[in-house]
Amino acid sequence: MRQFGFFHPWVLSFFSRELYRDVARNWKGVCFLYLFVTLAVLWLVTGISIHVGIAKFADEKAPELMSKVPLIKIVKGQLQVDVAQPYIVTDPTTKQPIIIIDTTGQYTSLNDTPAKLLVTATSFTTRDDFGKVQTVPLSLFPDFNLDEATMKHWLEVVRKWAAIVVVGVGFPCSVIYRMIQALIYGAIGILFAQSMKSNLPYSALVRLSVIAVTPVLIVDTVLWMVWWQPRMWPLLCLIIAMCYLYFGVKAAGGTPAPPAVAGMPGAPTGGAPTVGTPGVGGTPFR
C-alpha cells in the first residue's frame, strides 16, 4: 500500500529512505506526471523571479544608467559614439564599472574589469552573473541608432515579455530533457541494483531516478533565484543525482512478488517462498 503522497518528495527526497522504498515498491509507472508537475511549479517560480528582478532593475537602476549612456550608432558593423573613450558607466549603488564603451583598443576583453558589458568598435562582449562570457560581432546587426528613448522602449518590452518567453521555451525543453535523463539514469540504476543483488524492475529504477533528481532541481532553482552557482555545477548535479539514486536503490532493496494462492499452478508447496517481479503500470519528472 502506498505510504507517501504526490508532493512528499519535494521535501523527503533529500533524506528519507522510507520515501525511496515506497516509490520503488508501491508507486506505479515511471513518475513522469510527477516530474511534469514538479517542473511546472519550479519554472513558474523561475518566471516570477525573472519578472520581479527585471521590474526591480527597471524601476531602481535603469533610469540612472540609461541617462549616462551616450548616443550610439552602428553603421555597417562599426560603432560610432561621440564621447571621450574609454567611456565607463558605473553602477549607481556599488560604483563599480558595468558598461565600457571603447573603440580605442585599450579594452579588448572583460578579463581585467568587473564590468558586465564591453562595446568595442566591431563587437560587444557580455558576462552574465554565472561568469559566462560571450562576444557578438556588430556586423550581425543592421544599422541603427541607440539613445535613451530607444533603450526605455526596449526595456519595457523585456519587462513585459522576458519571463513569458523564458518559461515558454525553457519549460517544454526541460520536460523533454529530464524525461530522457530519467530513462538513462534508470539504465544506470540497473548496474546499482545488480551490484546489490536486487531485482528491482526497470520501471521502478526510473521512478527512483525521478525522485533522485528532485533535490537537484530544487537546489538549482534556488541558485538561479539568487544568481549564483558553484563551479562545475553541472558535474556536481550529476554526482548528487547518482548518489541519491544509489541511496534509493539501496533503500528499496528487492521487490517481492505478489503472494501465490494455494492450489493455483506455480504456488509454492514448501520450503522458502519464491521471489519474483511484480507487474508495474505507467506515470512522470525538470
N, C-alpha and C positions, 0 to 999 in steps of 0.2 A: 504494500500500500504506500502511495506517495506521501512523503513526510513534509516536504518543503514546497512553497508556492512559487509562482511565476517570477516574482520580483525579489525573492530572498537572495539570489546570487549577487545582486548589486552590493550587498554587504558581506554575506557569508563566504563568497568565493575567495576572499582574501585569507581565510584561516580555517574554515570548517571542513574537517574530514567527513562528518556526517552528511554534509551537503553533497560532496562529490560521490559518496557511496550511494546516496539516494538518487542522484542524477543517473548514475550508471545502471542501477538495478531497477528503478521504478518509473523513471521518466520514459516517454515514448519518442520515437522518431529521432531526428538529428538536431533538434533545438534551433532550427532556422527561424521560426516565428519569434522565439525569444531574442535571437540575435537581431532581427529586423526591428523589433520594438526598442531594444536597448540602443541601437544605433540611431533610431529616430529621436529618442529623447536626448542623447548626447549631442547630436547635430543641432537640435533645437536650442540647447544650451549654448552651443558654439555660435550659432547665428545671433542669439540675443547678445552674447558677449561682443561679437563683432560690431553689431549695430550700436550698442552703448559706447564702445570705445571710439568709434568714428564720430558719433554725436558729441562726445566729450571733447575730442580733438577739435571738431569744427566750431564748437562754442567757445572754448577756452584758449586754444593756442593758435588756431589757423588765422584768425583776423590779423594778429600782430605779425605773424610770419609772412603772410601774403602781402602786407603793406611794405615789407622790406625787399621783396623780390622785384628786380627791375624789369623793364620791358625786354622780352626775349624774342628773337626772331630766328627761325630756321629757314634757310634759303639753300636749296639744292644740297641738303645734307650737311650744311655748315652752320655753326652757331654764330649769331651776331648779337652783341649786347653792348650798350653804350655806357659802361661804368668802368672805373679803375679795377684792375684784376691782379691777383685773385680776389673775388668778391665772396665774402663769407657771411652766411645768415646763421645767427646763433639762436639757441633755444631760449625763449623768454624766461623760463624757470631756472634751468641749470646753467645758462650762459655758455654752454658747450656748442661748438660748431655742429650744425646739422645739414646745411647745404653749402657746397662750394661751387662757384662758377669760375672757371679758369680756362681761358684759351691761350695762355702764355706758355703752357707746358711745365709750369712749376709743380702742379699737382697732376699726376698721371694715374694714381690709384688711391684707394681709401686705406692703404696699409698703415700710414702714419698719422691718421686722424680719426677721431670718434664720429665724424660726420656720417650721415646715412645716405647722402646723395652727392655725387660729383658730376658736374656737367662740363665737358671739355669742348673743344672746337668741333669734334666729329662724333662724340658719343656721350652717353650718360651711364653712370655706374651706380647701382643701388646696393645697400646692405641691409638685410632685414634684422629683426631682433634676435634671430637664432644664429646670426653670423654669416648667413649665406650671401655671397656677392655675385651680382650678375651685371654684365655690361651689354648695352644695346646700342648699335650704331644709329646715328641720327639720319642716315641715308634711308632708313626704313620708313621714315615719316614724310608726309607731304609738307610743302611749305606752309608755315603758319606763324602767327604772332601770339605770344602768351603774355597777357597782362593781368592785373589784379581782378578785373571783372570776369575774365575768362576762367581764372582759377576758382573764383567763387561759384560760378556756374557748374563747373565740373565737380567741385566738392559737394554740392547739393545732389548731383546725380549719384555720386559714390555713396553719399549718406543714405540715399533712398533705396538703392538697388544692390549695394555690395553684399550685404548679408544674404539677401534672397538668391543672388547668383551663386555665391559660395556654397550655400546649403543645397541649392537646386542641382548643382553639378557634383558636389562632394558626396552627398548622401547616397545616391544610387551607385556611384562608383565604389564607395566604401562598402556597401552591402555586397556587391559582386565580389570585391577583393576579399572580404572577410569570409564569405561562404567558401570560396576556393581555398583560402588559407585553412579553414576548419577541416576540409576534406583531406588536405595534405598533412595537417597535424594529426588527424585521425590515423593516417597510414604510419606516421612516426610512432603513434601510440601503440600500434601493433608490436613494434620492437620492444617497447617498455613492458607490455603485457607478457610477451614471450620470455623476457628476462626474469619475470616474476612468476612464470608458470601459471599465468592467469588465462582464463578462457573467455574474456570479455569480447563480445561481438564488435564488429567494426562500427555499427551504428552507435553503440554505447561509447566507443572511443571518440567518435565525432562529437557526441554530446559533451563529453568531458573536455574536449578541445575548445568548444564554445565557452564553457564555464571558465576554463583556464585562461582564456584570453580576456575575460571580463575585467580583471584588475588592471590589465594593461590599457584597455580602452578608457576606463575611468580616470586613471592617473594621467594618461595622455591628454584627455580633455581638460583636466585641471591645469596641467602645464601650459596648454595652449592659452587658457584664460589669463594666466599670469605672465605670458610671453617669455617663457624660459624653458630650456631643455638642457639636460646634461649632455656632455659629449658622447658621441657614438650611441645616441638614444635608440635608433632602430635595432642595433645589435643587442642592447640591453633589453628591449621589448621581447626579442626572440628568446633570450636566455630566461627571462622572467616567465614567459608563457610555457617554455619547456619544463621549467621547474614545477610550475603549477600542474602541468599535465602529468608529470611523473608522480607528483604528490597525489593527484586524483586517481590515477591507475592503482597506485599502492593502497590508497584508502578503500577503493572499491573491491579489490581482490577478485575472486572468481564470481561468476553469476550462476547460481544454482538453477537446475532445470525444474520446471513445474512438476509437482508430485504425480506419479503414475497411479492410476486407480486399480486396486486389487482385482485380479481376474481378467484385466484387459491385456491384450498382447503386448509384450515388452515390459510388463510390470515386474519389478524385482521379486524374487521368491525367497531371498535370504541373503545374508552377508551384508556388506557395505552398500549403501544406496548409490546408484549411478548418478553421474553429473553430466548435464547436457547444456545446451544453449537455447534460451527461450526465444520465441519469435518477437520481433520488435516492429512497431508501426512508424509513422513519419512526422517531424516538427522543426525552428531556427536560431541569427548572430550579427561590430563596426569594423 
